[in-house]
Amino acid sequence: MTHVLIVDDEVAMRRLLRATLIAHDFTVAEAGSLAEARRALAEAPALVILDLGLPDGDGIDLVRALRGGGAAPVGGATPVIIISARDREADKIRALDAGADDYLTKPFGTGELLARMRVALRHAASASGAPAPDAVYAVGPIHLDLGRHEVVVAGKPVHLTPIEFKLLTQLVQHAGKVLTHRHLLREVWGPGSVDEVHYLRVHMAALRRKIEVEPGRARWLLTEPGVGYRLRDGDDSSG
């Protein structure tokens, strides 16, 4: 069974999540504060569900610790899904830039949470090392071959510009995970372009015209408003 740590100071929310996860064959530990969460991390959970507003601090402090910004007893690759009543873009961006894998705003559907958990766990399982230079990825109808520098969508070859190929590569390698504007700009254009969001919008629009059946109603290349983009995982029903 997969062990999950729930960190939330709302008892009712913890009870709901515990019941949902146990019903889907997860084992569960609970924490109502940062201090309790740090102790519970000693059990090495496979995934952390984390609220931001905790009585003894900000949940982002725990994310930073897990990602190497402080002492933490579990590995830095442990996926973290934020669940929070904070719906401001700035809060979402701050959490994702700190290293959270996903962000859901309360209230949310448990079905969507479970789908995003599955995506995060799969990503963590496959992210143990850097991708091979000849790696081949398949997400939904999209097949990307790094070695051959080829993309096939629904069985048909698609020609991408170098920038479009690098952008799609980032999204495919992190399928199901929200990638912030800053992350994509840094990885595709370089650290000097992290504020040039218009670059990203132009090239994402071009990429959608080549990948999506209906570019105006994207099914795979999803926008997380004000935050970034996400490639819908093949088993993710939330998009």
C-alpha positions as CSV (number, residue, x, y, z in Angstrom):
1,M,0.0,0.0,0.0
2,T,1.1,3.6,-0.7
3,H,1.6,5.7,2.4
4,V,0.3,9.3,2.3
5,L,0.8,12.1,4.8
6,I,-2.1,14.6,5.1
7,V,-1.1,17.9,6.6
8,D,-4.0,20.2,7.4
9,D,-5.2,21.9,10.6
10,E,-8.9,21.3,9.8
11,V,-10.0,18.1,11.5
12,A,-13.0,17.7,9.2
13,M,-10.8,18.0,6.1
14,R,-8.4,15.4,7.4
15,R,-11.3,13.0,8.2
16,L,-12.7,13.4,4.7
17,L,-9.3,12.8,3.0
18,R,-8.5,9.9,5.3
19,A,-11.8,8.1,4.5
20,T,-11.3,8.8,0.8
21,L,-7.7,7.5,0.7
22,I,-8.3,4.5,2.8
23,A,-11.2,3.5,0.5
24,H,-8.7,3.6,-2.4
25,D,-6.2,1.4,-0.6
26,F,-3.8,4.1,0.7
27,T,-2.4,4.1,4.2
28,V,-2.6,7.4,5.9
29,A,-0.8,9.5,8.5
30,E,-2.1,12.9,9.7
31,A,-0.6,16.1,11.0
32,G,-2.3,19.3,12.1
33,S,0.8,21.5,12.2
34,L,4.3,21.9,10.7
35,A,5.9,20.4,13.8
36,E,3.7,17.3,13.6
37,A,4.3,17.1,9.9
38,R,8.1,17.1,10.4
39,R,7.8,14.2,12.9
40,A,5.5,12.3,10.6
41,L,7.9,12.6,7.7
42,A,10.1,10.0,9.5
43,E,7.6,7.4,8.2
44,A,8.8,8.3,4.6
45,P,5.5,8.9,3.0
46,A,5.2,8.3,-0.8
47,L,3.2,11.5,-1.2
48,V,2.3,14.6,0.9
49,I,-1.0,16.4,0.8
50,L,-0.4,19.8,2.3
51,D,-2.4,22.8,3.4
52,L,-0.6,26.1,3.4
53,G,-2.3,27.9,6.4
54,L,-1.0,26.0,9.4
55,P,-1.0,27.2,13.0
56,D,2.7,27.3,13.4
57,G,3.8,28.5,10.0
58,D,3.4,28.3,6.2
59,G,3.2,25.0,4.5
60,I,5.6,26.3,1.9
61,D,8.3,26.0,4.5
62,L,7.8,22.2,4.5
63,V,8.0,22.1,0.7
64,R,11.3,24.0,0.8
65,A,12.6,21.6,3.4
66,L,11.6,18.6,1.2
67,R,13.3,20.2,-1.8
68,G,16.6,20.7,0.0
69,G,16.1,24.1,1.6
70,G,16.3,22.7,5.1
71,A,16.7,19.5,7.0
72,A,14.1,16.8,6.1
73,P,14.1,13.1,6.8
74,V,12.7,12.1,3.4
75,G,14.0,12.4,-0.1
76,G,13.7,15.5,-2.2
77,A,11.6,13.8,-4.9
78,T,8.6,13.1,-2.6
79,P,5.6,14.6,-4.5
80,V,3.7,17.3,-2.7
81,I,0.1,18.3,-3.7
82,I,-1.1,21.6,-2.2
83,I,-4.7,21.9,-1.1
84,S,-5.5,25.4,0.1
85,A,-8.3,28.0,0.3
86,R,-5.8,30.5,-1.0
87,D,-6.8,31.1,-4.7
88,R,-4.5,34.0,-5.6
89,E,-2.2,33.4,-8.5
90,A,0.7,34.7,-6.4
91,D,0.2,31.9,-3.8
92,K,0.0,29.2,-6.5
93,I,3.1,30.5,-8.2
94,R,5.0,30.7,-4.9
95,A,4.1,27.1,-3.9
96,L,4.9,25.7,-7.3
97,D,8.2,27.6,-7.6
98,A,9.1,26.3,-4.1
99,G,8.8,22.7,-5.5
100,A,5.2,21.6,-5.0
101,D,4.0,19.3,-7.7
102,D,0.4,20.4,-8.0
103,Y,-2.1,22.9,-6.4
104,L,-5.8,22.4,-5.8
105,T,-8.0,25.1,-4.4
106,K,-10.6,24.3,-1.8
107,P,-13.3,23.1,-2.3
108,F,-12.2,20.5,-4.8
109,G,-13.5,17.1,-6.0
110,T,-11.9,14.0,-4.5
111,G,-11.9,12.4,-7.9
112,E,-9.7,15.1,-9.2
113,L,-7.4,14.9,-6.2
114,L,-7.0,11.1,-6.7
115,A,-6.3,11.6,-10.4
116,R,-3.6,14.2,-9.7
117,M,-2.1,11.9,-7.0
118,R,-1.8,9.1,-9.5
119,V,0.0,11.4,-11.9
120,A,2.3,12.7,-9.2
121,L,3.2,9.2,-8.0
122,R,3.9,8.0,-11.5
123,H,6.1,11.1,-12.2
124,A,8.0,10.5,-9.0
125,A,8.5,6.8,-9.9
126,S,9.9,7.7,-13.3
127,A,12.0,10.7,-12.3
128,S,14.9,8.8,-10.5
129,G,17.4,10.0,-13.1
130,A,17.9,12.4,-16.0
131,P,16.1,11.3,-19.2
132,A,18.3,9.4,-21.7
133,P,19.2,11.5,-24.8
134,D,17.3,8.9,-27.0
135,A,14.3,8.6,-24.7
136,V,10.9,8.1,-26.3
137,Y,7.7,9.5,-24.6
138,A,4.1,8.7,-25.3
139,V,1.3,10.7,-23.6
140,G,-2.2,10.3,-25.1
141,P,-1.9,10.8,-28.9
142,I,1.5,12.5,-28.6
143,H,4.7,10.5,-29.2
144,L,8.0,12.3,-28.8
145,D,11.4,10.8,-29.8
146,L,14.3,12.8,-28.3
147,G,17.0,11.0,-30.2
148,R,15.4,11.4,-33.6
149,H,14.0,14.8,-32.7
150,E,10.6,13.6,-34.0
151,V,7.0,14.2,-32.9
152,V,4.0,12.1,-34.0
153,V,0.5,13.1,-33.0
154,A,-2.3,10.5,-33.6
155,G,-0.1,8.6,-36.0
156,K,0.8,11.7,-38.1
157,P,4.3,13.3,-38.1
158,V,4.2,16.9,-36.9
159,H,7.0,19.4,-37.7
160,L,8.0,21.6,-34.7
161,T,10.4,24.5,-34.6
162,P,13.4,24.0,-32.2
163,I,11.6,26.2,-29.5
164,E,8.4,24.3,-29.9
165,F,10.2,21.0,-29.6
166,K,12.0,22.1,-26.4
167,L,8.7,23.4,-25.0
168,L,6.9,20.2,-25.7
169,T,9.8,18.1,-24.3
170,Q,9.5,19.9,-21.0
171,L,5.7,19.3,-20.8
172,V,6.0,15.6,-21.9
173,Q,8.8,14.9,-19.4
174,H,6.6,16.3,-16.6
175,A,3.2,15.1,-17.9
176,G,0.5,15.9,-15.4
177,K,2.6,18.4,-13.4
178,V,2.0,22.1,-13.5
179,L,5.0,23.9,-14.9
180,T,5.2,27.6,-14.0
181,H,5.9,30.3,-16.5
182,R,9.3,30.9,-14.9
183,H,10.2,27.2,-15.1
184,L,9.4,26.9,-18.8
185,L,11.0,30.2,-19.7
186,R,14.2,29.3,-17.8
187,E,14.4,25.8,-19.3
188,V,13.5,26.7,-22.9
189,W,14.9,30.3,-23.3
190,G,17.4,30.5,-20.4
191,P,17.6,32.3,-17.1
192,G,17.7,35.7,-18.7
193,S,14.2,35.3,-20.0
194,V,12.2,34.3,-17.0
195,D,10.0,37.5,-17.1
196,E,9.2,37.3,-20.8
197,V,5.8,35.6,-20.5
198,H,4.7,36.8,-23.9
199,Y,7.4,34.5,-25.5
200,L,5.7,31.6,-23.9
201,R,2.1,32.6,-24.9
202,V,3.0,33.0,-28.5
203,H,4.8,29.7,-28.8
204,M,2.2,27.8,-26.8
205,A,-0.5,29.1,-29.1
206,A,1.6,27.9,-32.1
207,L,2.2,24.5,-30.4
208,R,-1.5,24.0,-29.8
209,R,-2.3,24.7,-33.4
210,K,-0.1,21.8,-34.3
211,I,-1.0,19.4,-31.5
212,E,-4.6,19.9,-30.7
213,V,-7.6,18.9,-32.8
214,E,-9.4,22.1,-31.6
215,P,-6.8,24.6,-30.5
216,G,-9.4,26.9,-29.0
217,R,-10.6,24.0,-26.8
218,A,-7.3,22.4,-25.7
219,R,-7.6,18.8,-24.5
220,W,-3.9,18.1,-23.9
221,L,-2.0,21.3,-23.6
222,L,-3.8,22.9,-20.6
223,T,-3.5,26.4,-19.2
224,E,-3.3,26.9,-15.4
225,P,-4.5,30.5,-15.4
226,G,-1.9,33.0,-14.2
227,V,0.5,30.1,-13.2
228,G,1.7,28.1,-16.2
229,Y,0.9,25.1,-18.3
230,R,0.3,21.4,-17.8
231,L,0.3,18.5,-20.3
232,R,-2.7,16.3,-19.3
233,D,-1.5,12.8,-18.4
234,G,-3.2,10.1,-20.4
235,D,-5.0,8.8,-17.2
236,D,-5.8,12.2,-15.8
237,S,-9.6,13.0,-16.1
238,S,-9.3,16.5,-14.6
239,G,-8.5,18.2,-17.8
